[in-house]
Amino acid sequence: MKIDMHTHIMPEKLPRWADKFGYGDFIHLEHNEPGYADMIKGNKFFRRVEQNCWDPELRIEEYAGHGTQVQVICTIPVLFSYWAKPEHTLEVSEYLNDHIADIVEKYPKNYIGLGTVPMQDTDLAIKELERCKKIGLVGIQIGSNINDKNLSEPQFFPIFEACQEMGMAVFVHPWNMMGFHSMEKYWLPWLVGMPAETSRAICSMIFSGVFEKLPKLRCCFAHAGGSFLPTIGRIEHGFNCRPDLVAVDNPVNPRNYLGKFWVDCITHDIKMLKYVLETVGTNKVTLGSDYPFPLGDLTIGEFIEESDLPASTKEAIFCNNTLDWLNLDADAFS
Ligand SMILES: [Zn+2]
C-alpha cells in the first residue's frame, strides 16, 4: 500500500472573503474555463490550477495510476491567511477544514485530513485544533514562520503542547518565504527560499527546546526537511563553536534530534534521499508528492520504486512511516 502524505486540496468554490471582511488579499477563484480555475490573490493573478486541485474522485483515479491508495490532504499554504484578523483567519480555517473533513468522511479509505488553524492567535488556534480533532482530522499543517515570527516564539508553544496532548500530528510546510521580494526572478522563492524556510522551522523548534519539552509531539517537515539535513554539520558546528549564540535556550546538541521527527521523501534525487534515510533513519522518511503541483514528484515515488533500496525500506517509506507519524492503523484502509 502507498500513502502519499504531502498533497494539497481546496474547495471548488471559495467565498469572496475580501468582500465579506472588507479588506485584504484573500484568495478567490475564477472558473473561466471548464476543468480549470484561476486563483486570484486580492486582484492579482496567483496561479492557474486544474480540476485535480478540488475533485476528490478525479484525484483518486489519478493517484491510483501511480499505485497510491490513500492521500493525506491539507490546504494550499497561500490559503493559511495568517496575516488577516484572527477571527477572519478562523473563519477561513473553519471553511477549509469542514471541506477536508467532508471528503474524509465520504472517502475514508482514500483520504486522511490535516487542518489549518489561525496560528497568529494562540487561543483561537487551540480552539480550532480541538474542533479539527472532533470532525475527524488527525493533525494540522502549519507554516514555517507565522507572519515572519519563528516557531521558537513562546506564543506558539501552547499550540504544540495542545497537539501533543490531543495526539494531533503536525506537518510543517514552507510558506511566506524569506527574501521573497528580493529574489522573485527565476522562481527563487520556491527553489531557494522554501528549503531555507524549512531549515529555519526545524532549527527554531530545536533551539527553543520544543522537541526537548514535548518528546511525544509528532512532527513531519516538508521537502525532506529542506536544507536542514544537508547542512546539519554546519548547524552542529555552530552550536559547538558559539554556544553563546546558539545554545541559549536548549543545551542539547541539534544532532540529537535526528530521528525524532519525520521528513517526506521529496528530493527528486535518489542519492540525496539515501543520505536523508541514513541521517534520520529509515523509519522517519515518508512518501510525499506535493500533488497536484508541478514542482512536486507527480509520479509519486517512482524514483524510489526504481531504486536499489531494500524492499523493507521502500515499504517503510510508502506506508508504515506515515502511519506511525499519524498514529493510524493500516487496517483502516484495507
Ligand atoms: Zn506542498
Residues whose N, C-alpha, C, O or C-beta is under 5 A from the ligand:
A	BS01	ZN	D290
